[in-house]
Amino acid sequence: MSKIFDLFIIGGGINGAGIARDAAGRGLSVCLADKGEIGGATSSWSTKLVHGGLRYLENYEFKLVRESLKEREIVYKIAKHISKPIPFIIPYADKIRPAWLIKFGLFLYDNLGGKSNIPKSKKFDLTKKYSNILKEKYKTGFQYFDIQIDDKKLTKLNAQDAKRNNAKILEYNKVKKAEIINNEWVISLQNGKKIKSKVLINASGPWINETLNKNIKIKSKKKIRLVKGSHIITKKLYKENVAFTFQNTDKRIIFVLPYKGKFSLIGTTEVEVKSPENKGISKKEISYLINSVNNYLKKQIRTKDIVDTYSGIRPLIEDFNSASKVTRDYVFDLKIIKKLPLLNIYGGKLTTYRKLSEKVLVDLKRFLPKTKKGPWTHKKKLF
Ligand SMILES: Cc1cc2nc3c(=O)[nH]c(=O)nc-3n(C[C@H](O)[C@H](O)[C@H](O)COP(=O)(O)OP(=O)(O)OC[C@H]3O[C@@H](n4cnc5c(N)ncnc54)[C@H](O)[C@@H]3O)c2cc1C
């Protein structure tokens, strides 16, 4: 264990992999370890959207939506081969949200991110199109666009590019312990090896506080809420290349998306859980999703139509709001332990991983004076 890395990253989800790519491309020596497969946890259990997050406007999260819309543009540009824009239809549903509010939200959504190549929103006559899919009572609606992406592939491509720039990427190798010995971070891995580093980054997603408390042995000051989100997959419910945003009476929304050519992806729920370990979908979540779809679609679905399900755990920063209102933004918690930096990454979205990674490198520059170049990931295609 002679080499001293500049950065050691715990966790190869989208955030860890994004940081590894950015750092390695700036000439820093990087080592990343994941206890499982790269992109095998929350980063492959998402709704697979690179989006501004239309519904976050209702919570006045203008900064987050603006950054996400800008990132939507960039991520689409650098990862066109694994992403595509898709139209979303919001059927107007009486008594849930007034039409003017949706229109106003979409106006902001079209403009907050600045210049865009993604088509703008418009009002939509549902009697002329999609009347074969939607129940007759849905006569008008709105159309907007977002990007569908292969989330796991996006994570893997980031890790691969980091590798190309000499990063060491370790899979199925849990970080058991991280401690400071002789003015260096010493990280003990499951395979018995020890790695030395100048900077330690904890990007372990929903396990963040567990890693901090149990493996780094530092008491976490920041609280997180673990919120499970589940999806169901059915044979495709319609042949058109369109997604739907359905509003529920509890004010939540769910998406129905074309998935892998032959299927429809339906999600998501929000259920508070105690543990970051994923226990899968519950019967209650299944009926919530089925009922939501059946309120809108002519073709009614039943449990027996489900061909697969998946669930993921969102690590959200505690801000004492209800689960659907807790911010999806990210927060950095930089601690200096015996003069050495430890950066904990809380929260975040798939969409904002690139900007998050760039900001990490800016924040750590003072500890890593040999950082060679400035921001670069916005213009270099992922492959
Ligand atoms: C249901 C759901 C839907 C979502 N939909 C979207 C969406 O459509 N668009 C969007 O932008 N965002 C979405 N998100 C958010 C997005 O998926 C997450 O913000 C993102 O994937 C989090 O990435 P991460 O790297 O922080 O965590 P993860 O992907 O969970 O990565 C953390 C990694 O750390 C590893 N790890 C943990 N402990 C250790 C240890 N001790 N040693 C080594 N490795 C360790 C884990 O194995 C894991 O791979 C969704 C989230 C959920 C749950």
The ligand as an SDF file (V2000), in Angstrom:
LIG
                    3D

 53 58  0  0  0  0  0  0  0  0999 V2000
  -37.8470    5.5410   -7.1210 C   0  0  0  0  0  0  0  0  0  0  0  0
  -36.8700    6.5970   -7.5340 C   0  0  0  0  0  0  0  0  0  0  0  0
  -37.0450    7.2540   -8.7460 C   0  0  0  0  0  0  0  0  0  0  0  0
  -36.1340    8.2360   -9.1350 C   0  0  0  0  0  0  0  0  0  0  0  0
  -36.2850    8.8130  -10.3610 N   0  0  0  0  0  0  0  0  0  0  0  0
  -35.3980    9.7400  -10.7600 C   0  0  0  0  0  0  0  0  0  0  0  0
  -35.5090   10.2920  -12.0690 C   0  0  0  0  0  0  0  0  0  0  0  0
  -36.3360    9.8870  -12.8890 O   0  0  0  0  0  0  0  0  0  0  0  0
  -34.6350   11.2640  -12.4030 N   0  0  0  0  0  0  0  0  0  0  0  0
  -33.6740   11.7170  -11.5450 C   0  0  0  0  0  0  0  0  0  0  0  0
  -32.9570   12.6490  -11.9130 O   0  0  0  0  0  0  0  0  0  0  0  0
  -33.5180   11.1760  -10.3200 N   0  0  0  0  0  0  0  0  0  0  0  0
  -34.3360   10.1900   -9.9160 C   0  0  0  0  0  0  0  0  0  0  0  0
  -34.1850    9.6000   -8.7020 N   0  0  0  0  0  0  0  0  0  0  0  0
  -33.0460    9.9920   -7.8620 C   0  0  0  0  0  0  0  0  0  0  0  0
  -31.7700    9.2580   -8.2740 C   0  0  0  0  0  0  0  0  0  0  0  0
  -32.0370    7.9200   -8.6320 O   0  0  0  0  0  0  0  0  0  0  0  0
  -30.7650    9.2890   -7.1280 C   0  0  0  0  0  0  0  0  0  0  0  0
  -30.5950   10.6070   -6.6910 O   0  0  0  0  0  0  0  0  0  0  0  0
  -29.4000    8.7850   -7.5330 C   0  0  0  0  0  0  0  0  0  0  0  0
  -29.4660    7.5600   -8.2220 O   0  0  0  0  0  0  0  0  0  0  0  0
  -28.5460    8.6400   -6.2940 C   0  0  0  0  0  0  0  0  0  0  0  0
  -27.2600    8.2410   -6.6610 O   0  0  0  0  0  0  0  0  0  0  0  0
  -26.1720    7.9620   -5.5630 P   0  0  0  0  0  0  0  0  0  0  0  0
  -24.8860    7.7810   -6.2700 O   0  0  0  0  0  0  0  0  0  0  0  0
  -26.2220    9.0250   -4.5210 O   0  0  0  0  0  0  0  0  0  0  0  0
  -26.6690    6.6400   -4.8090 O   0  0  0  0  0  0  0  0  0  0  0  0
  -26.6220    5.0590   -5.2560 P   0  0  0  0  0  0  0  0  0  0  0  0
  -26.9120    4.8690   -6.6980 O   0  0  0  0  0  0  0  0  0  0  0  0
  -27.4570    4.3530   -4.2820 O   0  0  0  0  0  0  0  0  0  0  0  0
  -25.0990    4.7280   -5.0130 O   0  0  0  0  0  0  0  0  0  0  0  0
  -24.5380    4.5610   -3.7410 C   0  0  0  0  0  0  0  0  0  0  0  0
  -23.5910    3.3840   -3.8350 C   0  0  0  0  0  0  0  0  0  0  0  0
  -22.8500    3.2820   -2.6160 O   0  0  0  0  0  0  0  0  0  0  0  0
  -22.5560    1.9270   -2.4210 C   0  0  0  0  0  0  0  0  0  0  0  0
  -22.1610    1.7380   -1.0220 N   0  0  0  0  0  0  0  0  0  0  0  0
  -22.8920    1.9720    0.0970 C   0  0  0  0  0  0  0  0  0  0  0  0
  -22.1670    1.7110    1.2040 N   0  0  0  0  0  0  0  0  0  0  0  0
  -20.9310    1.3050    0.7730 C   0  0  0  0  0  0  0  0  0  0  0  0
  -19.7370    0.8960    1.4320 C   0  0  0  0  0  0  0  0  0  0  0  0
  -19.6290    0.8390    2.7720 N   0  0  0  0  0  0  0  0  0  0  0  0
  -18.6690    0.5290    0.6710 N   0  0  0  0  0  0  0  0  0  0  0  0
  -18.7380    0.5650   -0.6880 C   0  0  0  0  0  0  0  0  0  0  0  0
  -19.8450    0.9500   -1.3500 N   0  0  0  0  0  0  0  0  0  0  0  0
  -20.9290    1.3160   -0.6380 C   0  0  0  0  0  0  0  0  0  0  0  0
  -23.8350    1.2150   -2.8370 C   0  0  0  0  0  0  0  0  0  0  0  0
  -23.5930   -0.1400   -3.1780 O   0  0  0  0  0  0  0  0  0  0  0  0
  -24.3060    2.0510   -4.0110 C   0  0  0  0  0  0  0  0  0  0  0  0
  -23.9570    1.4900   -5.2810 O   0  0  0  0  0  0  0  0  0  0  0  0
  -35.0520    8.5890   -8.2890 C   0  0  0  0  0  0  0  0  0  0  0  0
  -34.8880    7.9080   -7.0750 C   0  0  0  0  0  0  0  0  0  0  0  0
  -35.7570    6.9000   -6.7060 C   0  0  0  0  0  0  0  0  0  0  0  0
  -35.5290    6.1460   -5.4520 C   0  0  0  0  0  0  0  0  0  0  0  0
  1  2  1  0
  2  3  1  0
  2 52  2  0
  3  4  2  0
  4  5  1  0
  4 50  1  0
  5  6  2  0
  6  7  1  0
  6 13  1  0
  7  8  2  0
  7  9  1  0
  9 10  1  0
 10 11  2  0
 10 12  1  0
 12 13  2  0
 13 14  1  0
 14 15  1  0
 14 50  1  0
 15 16  1  0
 16 17  1  0
 16 18  1  0
 18 19  1  0
 18 20  1  0
 20 21  1  0
 20 22  1  0
 22 23  1  0
 23 24  1  0
 24 25  2  0
 24 26  1  0
 24 27  1  0
 27 28  1  0
 28 29  2  0
 28 30  1  0
 28 31  1  0
 31 32  1  0
 32 33  1  0
 33 34  1  0
 33 48  1  0
 34 35  1  0
 35 36  1  0
 35 46  1  0
 36 37  1  0
 36 45  1  0
 37 38  2  0
 38 39  1  0
 39 40  1  0
 39 45  2  0
 40 41  1  0
 40 42  2  0
 42 43  1  0
 43 44  2  0
 44 45  1  0
 46 47  1  0
 46 48  1  0
 48 49  1  0
 50 51  2  0
 51 52  1  0
 52 53  1  0
M  END
$$$$
